[in-house]
Amino acid sequence: MEDIAYRVLLESLGWTQARAGAFLGVSRQTSNAFATGRRAAPAAALKLLRVVFYCSLTMSREHYDCLVQACDLLDACSRPSAADR
């Protein structure tokens, strides 16, 4: 049943599986596995997507875009750079 919730949330957000995977910090393949039901989406990922969806409904577009962009930037900052490897 979780695969349906994952797919519905992605469709509601207008996100591709690749976009959701990048946001959640998983590969496109893993996101696809969640969407097709080959793998159960973690409860925390579903909860986070629900919060993002709620924000998309209640925030101005400008503030919502800033929130999503900030999450992406924070995630990018936490990844080691090529120089650090």
TIKOL-404121 format. One line per field, with one value per residue (C-alpha): residue number from 0; chain; x negated, y negated, z negated. Coordinates in nm, 2 decimals, padded with zeros to 4 digits. Each point is the difference from the previous one (the first is absolute). Layout:
k	[NUM; ...]
c	[A; ...]
c1	[X; ...]
c2	[Y; ...]
c3	[Z; ...]
This chain:
k	[0; 1; 2; 3; 4; 5; 6; 7; 8; 9; 10; 11; 12; 13; 14; 15; 16; 17; 18; 19; 20; 21; 22; 23; 24; 25; 26; 27; 28; 29; 30; 31; 32; 33; 34; 35; 36; 37; 38; 39; 40; 41; 42; 43; 44; 45; 46; 47; 48; 49; 50; 51; 52; 53; 54; 55; 56; 57; 58; 59; 60; 61; 62; 63; 64; 65; 66; 67; 68; 69; 70; 71; 72; 73; 74; 75; 76; 77; 78; 79; 80; 81; 82; 83; 84]
c	[A; A; A; A; A; A; A; A; A; A; A; A; A; A; A; A; A; A; A; A; A; A; A; A; A; A; A; A; A; A; A; A; A; A; A; A; A; A; A; A; A; A; A; A; A; A; A; A; A; A; A; A; A; A; A; A; A; A; A; A; A; A; A; A; A; A; A; A; A; A; A; A; A; A; A; A; A; A; A; A; A; A; A; A; A]
c1	[00.00; -00.29; -00.10; 00.34; -00.05; -00.35; 00.12; 00.30; -00.23; -00.23; 00.28; 00.15; -00.33; -00.06; -00.33; -00.17; -00.14; -00.35; 00.09; 00.15; -00.31; -00.23; 00.21; 00.00; -00.36; 00.05; -00.06; 00.26; 00.00; 00.09; 00.27; 00.13; 00.00; 00.21; 00.25; 00.04; 00.03; -00.31; -00.13; 00.21; -00.06; -00.13; 00.26; -00.23; -00.02; 00.38; 00.04; -00.25; 00.17; 00.34; -00.15; -00.14; 00.34; 00.17; -00.24; 00.07; 00.37; -00.04; -00.30; -00.04; -00.17; -00.31; -00.04; 00.07; -00.27; -00.24; 00.07; -00.06; -00.31; -00.14; 00.05; -00.18; -00.29; -00.03; -00.01; -00.26; -00.21; 00.00; -00.14; -00.38; -00.15; -00.24; -00.29; 00.10; 00.01]
c2	[00.00; -00.24; 00.00; -00.15; -00.28; -00.06; -00.02; -00.22; -00.24; -00.03; -00.07; -00.25; -00.18; 00.02; 00.17; 00.26; 00.31; -00.14; -00.33; 00.17; 00.23; -00.30; -00.18; 00.31; 00.08; 00.33; 00.10; -00.02; 00.38; 00.01; -00.26; 00.21; 00.31; -00.19; -00.12; 00.34; 00.19; 00.21; -00.17; -00.15; -00.38; -00.07; -00.16; -00.30; -00.06; 00.01; -00.23; -00.25; 00.00; -00.06; -00.30; -00.13; 00.05; -00.18; -00.29; -00.01; -00.05; -00.25; -00.22; -00.26; 00.14; -00.22; 00.13; 00.36; -00.02; -00.15; 00.28; 00.28; -00.18; -00.04; 00.38; 00.08; -00.24; 00.14; 00.35; -00.11; -00.15; 00.33; 00.20; 00.02; -00.18; 00.17; -00.16; 00.16; 00.35]
c3	[00.00; -00.07; 00.37; 00.08; -00.26; 00.14; 00.36; -00.10; -00.19; 00.30; 00.24; -00.24; -00.03; 00.37; -00.07; 00.21; -00.17; 00.07; -00.17; -00.30; -00.03; 00.01; -00.27; -00.22; 00.06; 00.18; 00.36; 00.28; 00.00; -00.37; 00.05; 00.29; -00.23; -00.25; 00.27; 00.15; -00.33; 00.04; -00.32; -00.28; -00.03; -00.35; -00.23; -00.05; 00.37; 00.04; -00.30; 00.14; 00.34; -00.18; -00.18; 00.33; 00.16; -00.29; 00.04; 00.38; -00.09; -00.28; 00.09; 00.27; 00.31; -00.07; -00.36; 00.10; 00.28; -00.26; -00.24; 00.26; 00.13; -00.36; -00.06; 00.33; -00.09; -00.35; 00.14; 00.26; -00.28; -00.20; 00.29; 00.01; 00.30; 00.24; -00.17; -00.33; 00.14]
